[in-house]
Structures are given as structure tokens and as C-alpha cells.
Amino acid sequence: MKNINKIIHWKMIEISFLLSVIMISFPIWKTLAKSEALSIAASYSDIQFSHLEITNTSNGAMFPISNEKALKNIKPGSIKVINDTKTKEDYVIYMKISKTSSLDYHCLNIALNNHIFSLKDMPLSEDEENYYLLLDTNSITGESKEYQFQLWMDEKTGNEMQGKSLSYTFEIQKQIAI
């Protein structure tokens, strides 16, 4: 009889312990923000949170124009970097230009939030199919950042570049601290 009472006693302790753990864990789990739960899941599945929304990539002046006229007359497009989580994400935005483009990117200027850059002076990497021009390096935590951009041919470009095609888009890459 003592053995049965002992077994019942230990089973009651086990059940009480399990119920206590569940009662404590459930409210804590319930209060986790959606983004925190996603970030925990992402740490196991290598999901990337940051992404781009791009509008008006067909804009620009594919004829020589001065910087001042370009800023006044070219309708800006936008690049929006979005991070829906509360985790800090370091990122790099690249302008990706296809090597099949007949227009030489060296003759192009870009304005990011009204700061003018010549594409020929931007850091460059490439693969077999594309050039990647570094536009910005930044970090973002649970927010979105928007860049206004305008693209045009430098006013010193000769007529030989007019009528050429340019195939480009923008790309974001997550940076991992080492």
C-alpha cells in the first residue's frame, strides 16, 4: 500500500509540475510579438525579412541632360526597403545592370534622395550576366526606408549613346556581421 501511495504522490507532483510549466509558458508565448516569433523561426530557417518595393523603373532621361534639369524634370521612382520584424537587418542596395544592355552605364548619373552620383564612380562588382553598382549600405529595424531615385544620361555624353537600351533593376542583399 505504501508503494502505491508513493507512486500516486510522485505522479501528482509530475502532473502539477507539467501544469505549472504550461500555465507559465502559455501567457509568455501569447505575449510574443509576431515579429519576435518570426525572428526566432528565421534563425532556424534562414529566412530574410528585408525586401524591396520598387516603383517607376522606366523613368529617366536617355538623352544627355544637365543635373539641374534632370532633378527638376524627371519624375522620381522609389526604392522602399522593408523590414517587418523587430530584428536589426544590415543591408546593401545594388543597381543591377544587365550586360546585354547596349547603353554604357558609365555615361549615366543617378540621384538618390537628391544626392547625385555618376555610375562610373560607384563601387562595382559583376558576374557573368550583370554589373552590380553599390548604391547604399544601411540597417533597418522594424520599419521601412524609402529612397527616391532619378536616372539620366550625363550632359557630356555624345550622340552615340542615344537610342541604346538599358536593362536594370535594384537588388537588396542582407549583410551578415562577422
C-alpha positions in Angstrom: 0.0 0.0 0.0 2.9 2.3 0.8 4.3 1.8 -2.7 1.0 2.7 -4.4 0.7 5.9 -2.3 4.3 6.7 -3.2 3.7 6.2 -6.9 0.5 8.3 -6.7 2.3 11.0 -4.8 5.1 11.3 -7.4 2.6 11.2 -10.3 0.7 14.1 -8.7 4.0 16.0 -8.4 4.8 15.3 -12.1 1.3 16.4 -13.2 1.5 19.5 -11.0 4.9 20.4 -12.4 3.7 20.0 -16.0 0.6 22.1 -15.4 2.7 24.8 -13.8 5.1 24.9 -16.8 2.1 25.1 -19.2 0.4 27.8 -17.2 3.6 29.9 -17.1 4.6 29.2 -20.7 1.3 29.9 -22.4 1.0 33.6 -21.4 4.6 34.2 -22.2 4.2 32.6 -25.7 1.0 34.5 -26.2 2.7 37.9 -25.5 5.4 37.3 -28.0 5.0 39.8 -30.8 4.5 38.3 -34.3 7.9 39.6 -35.4 9.7 38.1 -32.5 8.2 34.7 -33.3 9.2 35.2 -36.9 12.7 36.1 -36.0 13.0 33.1 -33.8 11.8 30.9 -36.6 14.0 32.6 -39.1 17.1 31.9 -37.0 16.4 28.3 -37.7 15.3 28.5 -41.4 17.5 31.3 -42.7 14.5 33.5 -43.8 15.3 37.0 -44.9 13.0 39.8 -43.7 14.1 42.7 -45.6 12.7 43.2 -49.1 12.3 45.8 -51.7 9.4 47.5 -53.4 10.4 49.4 -56.5 8.2 51.8 -58.5 8.8 53.6 -61.8 12.0 51.9 -63.1 11.2 53.0 -66.6 11.8 56.6 -65.7 14.9 58.6 -66.7 16.3 60.6 -69.5 18.1 58.5 -72.1 19.4 61.6 -73.7 22.1 64.0 -72.4 20.7 66.4 -69.8 22.3 68.6 -67.1 22.0 67.6 -63.5 19.9 70.6 -62.6 17.4 69.9 -65.4 17.3 66.2 -64.6 16.4 66.9 -60.9 13.7 69.4 -61.9 12.1 67.4 -64.8 12.5 63.7 -64.3 9.7 62.1 -62.2 11.4 60.1 -59.4 10.9 56.5 -58.8 11.1 54.9 -55.4 13.0 52.1 -53.8 11.5 51.0 -50.5 13.4 48.7 -48.1 11.0 47.0 -45.7 11.8 45.1 -42.5 8.6 43.8 -40.9 10.4 42.5 -37.8 12.0 43.9 -34.7 15.4 42.4 -35.6 18.1 44.7 -36.9 19.0 43.9 -40.5 22.1 45.3 -42.2 21.6 45.6 -46.0 23.2 46.8 -49.2 21.2 48.1 -52.2 22.7 47.4 -55.6 21.7 48.7 -59.0 21.8 45.6 -61.2 22.5 46.3 -64.8 22.3 43.5 -67.4 25.4 43.1 -69.5 23.1 42.7 -72.5 22.3 46.4 -72.3 23.6 48.4 -75.2 23.8 51.6 -73.2 27.1 52.1 -71.4 26.4 52.7 -67.7 29.5 54.9 -67.5 27.6 57.8 -69.1 24.7 57.7 -66.5 24.0 59.7 -63.4 21.7 58.7 -60.6 20.2 60.9 -57.9 19.3 59.1 -54.6 17.3 61.4 -52.4 18.6 64.3 -54.5 22.3 63.3 -54.0 23.8 63.0 -57.4 26.3 60.2 -58.3 27.9 59.2 -61.5 27.5 55.5 -62.0 31.1 55.2 -63.3 32.4 56.3 -59.9 30.3 53.8 -57.8 31.8 50.6 -56.4 31.3 47.8 -58.8 31.1 44.0 -58.8 30.0 41.7 -61.6 29.1 38.2 -62.5 28.7 36.6 -66.0 25.4 38.3 -66.7 25.2 41.6 -64.6 27.0 44.5 -63.2 26.2 45.4 -59.6 26.7 49.1 -58.6 26.6 49.7 -54.8 24.1 52.4 -54.0 23.7 52.3 -50.3 24.7 50.4 -47.2 22.4 50.8 -44.2 20.5 49.0 -41.4 16.8 48.8 -40.6 14.8 47.6 -37.6 11.0 47.1 -37.8 10.4 49.9 -40.3 10.7 50.9 -43.9 13.2 53.2 -45.6 12.4 54.9 -48.9 14.8 56.2 -51.5 13.8 58.5 -54.3 15.8 57.9 -57.5 16.2 59.6 -60.8 18.4 58.3 -63.7 19.7 60.2 -66.7 22.5 60.5 -69.2 25.3 62.9 -68.3 25.2 66.1 -70.3 28.7 65.4 -71.7 27.6 62.1 -73.4 27.9 62.1 -77.1 25.1 61.2 -79.6 26.4 57.6 -80.0 24.6 56.5 -76.8 21.2 57.9 -77.7 18.7 55.2 -78.8 20.6 52.5 -76.8 18.8 50.2 -74.3 19.4 49.8 -70.6 18.1 46.8 -68.6 18.3 47.4 -64.9 16.7 46.7 -61.6 17.6 47.1 -57.9 18.6 44.3 -55.5 18.9 44.1 -51.8 21.5 41.9 -50.1 21.4 41.1 -46.4 24.8 41.8 -44.7 25.9 39.3 -42.0 28.3 40.6 -39.3 31.4 38.5 -39.0 
